[in-house]
Amino acid sequence: MPYPIIFDTDPGVDDAQAIAIALRHPEIELLGMTTTYGNVDVETATHNALLLAELAGQPVPVAQGAAGPLVKPRHPAPAHIHGVNGLGDIELPEVKGKADPRSAAQFIVDTVNARPGDVTLVTVGPVGNLAAALQLDPGLIEKVSQVVVMGGSIKEGGNVTPVAEANMFNDPDAAARVLTAGWPLVLVGLDVTHRCVLTQAHMDRIESGLGGHLGRVLAESYAFYRDFYREFLGIDGCCPHDSCALAWLLRPDLFTTARGHLGVATSGVAEGQTVFAPQGRGFIETRWSSTPVVDVCLGVDGNAVSEWIADTLS
């Protein structure tokens, strides 16, 4: 049976690739998308989510959510990475559909309550929508099937600060709430996403296999994203961060995980850092092991994941 999922997103080039997977893969039932700021402002995120679903010929509900962090000031969107429009500043078709009238948080609550025990939440941006949903209905922690969070870093270091990954840094207060809520959760962070690279050869396959407007949008936005990776990180390709969350959901055999306790620094020089205490390991104080036990991804067959993405989209 397909996995029923809600995809929480801030599209974003790598989000667009993941959305295409969620729309196309036969083992995923995409119940809807919820949008947040992050790679772009939330209005642009909503526009892009609606557009990608329309280009795939599979319109799904899209509910707009968080426009900024719970507590801290919002940082500008990284236009040098994703473009001002989030999709490499390429020319885009008009959007015909409109967002669901409900907030993202209400959409999550309503959808999970309609199918208790079935729905997986996959979140690939700042996690304010999930934090807001928990505020509306704390009982969600007992009703979701699982929560897959793309973000954080255990051993890899950060990508926007020396220690913090972008999604955690953008809203560390929401991340601290979501990662310690007590629901069944797995963190898919930079430790594995940085081991996966989509090359031009992968993207040529994807563009040819998808065809049409969707194939063009993915291919042309990829070119913008690849230029960033080449200039700033010396990588000939791009890391498909958000698609890795779906790869873990459908191909967990390609990953190695560990169980333990997560925390998030919400202020100071380490703001946004995810702190992981392996289950059963003692430390000088118990505070690092006081949060619920979750799973974190620490290893991956990066080539196999990249091939899986290309195969799925071609």
Secondary structure, 3 states (H helix, E strand, C coil): CCEEEEEEECCCHHHHHHHHHHHHCCCEEEEEEEECCCCCCHHHHHHHHHHHHHHCCCCCCEEECCCCCCCCCCCCCCHHHHCCCCCCCCCCCCCCCCCECCCHHHHHHHHHHHCCCCCEEEECCCCHHHHHHHHHCHHHHHCCCEEEEECCCCCCCCCCCCCCCHHHHHCHHHHHHHHCCCCCEEEECHHHHCCCCECHHHHHHHHHHHCHHHHHHHHHHHHHHHHHHHHHHCCCCECCHHHHHHHHHHCHHHEEEEEEEEEECCCCCCCCCEEEEECCCCCCCCHHHCCCEEEEEEEECHHHHHHHHHHHHC
